[in-house]
Amino acid sequence: MYRQQDAEDKEYVGFASLPNQLHRKSVKKGFDFTLMVAGESGLGKSTLVNSLFLTDLHKDRKLLNAEERIHQTVDIIKHTVDIEEKGVKLRLTIVDTPGFGDAVNNADCWRRVCEYVDDQFFQYFCDESGPNRKKIEDNRVHCCLYFLPPFGHGLRPVDVAFMKALQEKVSIVPLIAKADVLTPGETKALKGKLRDEMDAHDIKVYQFLHGDSDDDDDDSKQEELKVSMPFAVIGSNTVVEVRGQRLRGRMYPWGFVEVENPSHCDFVKLRTMLIQTHMHDLKDLTCDLHYESFRARFISAMNSKMAAEQRAESPLPPPSLSSDEARKKKDEQMRRMQHMLHTLQQQMHQHSL
Ligand code: GDP
């Protein structure tokens, strides 16, 4: 009797092992991920990053006093660390934004962050069009954790301005920082209020669409993540022995808050989403959506500028040139091209293209 299994065995050509080849290649090459953290100083950004990746990324940090913070402009600082777990290497880059939201007038403080994200796209665009495409250093930002204060009563103008300016350029994951200062009821109410206000301002945050979970009920997982947004998180650099177990958390006179206890905060949800299930999706979105839309806008701006320059030039056909003259003309075209790219980059900063 004809059996489907026999047929399958006979027709086995081996492409079922393709995923293994990919797996081996990726492990050998290693992974990279660039995470931006934004929010005003003191909200626990560095502590959370250290708790997430169990690495001290900010040991050389200079802490400013209150007066210095008022005058500080938004700075961008990159920390890169190579971490390894069970033979899998991850090159993690954290882009910190000290000074964000610290000044008296924070109306424009999102601008520097926007410029940084655009500059990374621009650099990638130039490298991709250059002669050495194989060794491109990719510094594009894959995700931005945006820290909202737990003490407020909803979104502040600076939060709205930041998220609206960045939402088309990077996947934003909003967080309620230092959630241990809130009761469960307060956390629930603040989450609801923040979600409503985000909808009202048409703010688009990351949607957890294409996660990689082992479960079949992907939709319910996605829904669970969506209703937990903004994740209420707690960070801590201390590990304490409680009930015979070594736990990361914060000790108070009234008890111990566990960072990794899902009934205390959403830290585990955030870590699982960011590292185990959605890191690839975040990277894909950066390449396929955010970078592609930057590229399309940039090329269309470049074409319009070139067309305008050509119209301004003489309409007569070019005379035949000697090789020396041709080289000079090529150099001149190259110089103009570079000048044009530079001008476009400046315009991009001014108008947030
Ligand atoms: P950053 O300036 O945003 O990077 O903030 P830091 O990570 O330096 O934290 C500022 C202060 O807040 C430190 O004293 C931390 O110990 C404390 N801190 C950090 N995370 C939490 C948290 O989740 N809850 C509470 N209560 N304090 C926190």
Boltz pocket constraint, residues with backbone or C-beta under 6 A from the ligand:
constraints:
  - pocket:
      binder: B
      contacts: [[A, 39], [A, 40], [A, 41], [A, 42], [A, 43], [A, 44], [A, 45], [A, 46], [A, 47], [A, 48], [A, 177], [A, 178], [A, 179], [A, 180], [A, 181], [A, 233], [A, 234], [A, 235], [A, 236], [A, 250]]
      max_distance: 6.0
